[in-house]
Amino acid sequence: MLVAGEMKLADDLRSALTAVFVASIGPVTSDELRQNGLPVDMEPSHPKMGFLVSEAASKAAASLQAKRSGS
């Protein structure tokens, strides 16, 4: 967000991220994303990379489909 802000692209980045699957590693990261106006589509059951990758892989397709269909 800092770089996007410096390039005057923060709003464009926020807009673009509404159309993709955004996974956060844990509560601290999720809070920071939300404070920057970014969506958080999922947070793993445990704040560990393995859980993030596994759970994101199983949830991303359905989440993207719902986002893109306006659900």
Residue pairs with C-beta under 8 A, 6 or more apart in sequence:
1 10
1 13
1 36
1 38
4 10
4 12
4 13
14 36
14 37
14 38
17 38
17 39
18 39
18 67
19 67
19 68
20 64
21 41
21 42
21 56
21 59
21 60
21 63
21 64
21 67
22 33
22 38
22 39
22 40
22 41
22 42
23 40
23 41
23 42
23 43
23 44
23 52
23 55
23 56
23 60
24 30
24 33
24 40
24 42
24 43
25 43
25 44
25 47
25 49
25 52
26 43
26 44
26 47
27 43
27 47
30 40
30 43
33 39
33 40
34 40
41 59
41 63
41 67
42 55
42 56
42 59
42 63
44 51
44 52
44 54
44 55
44 56
45 51
45 55
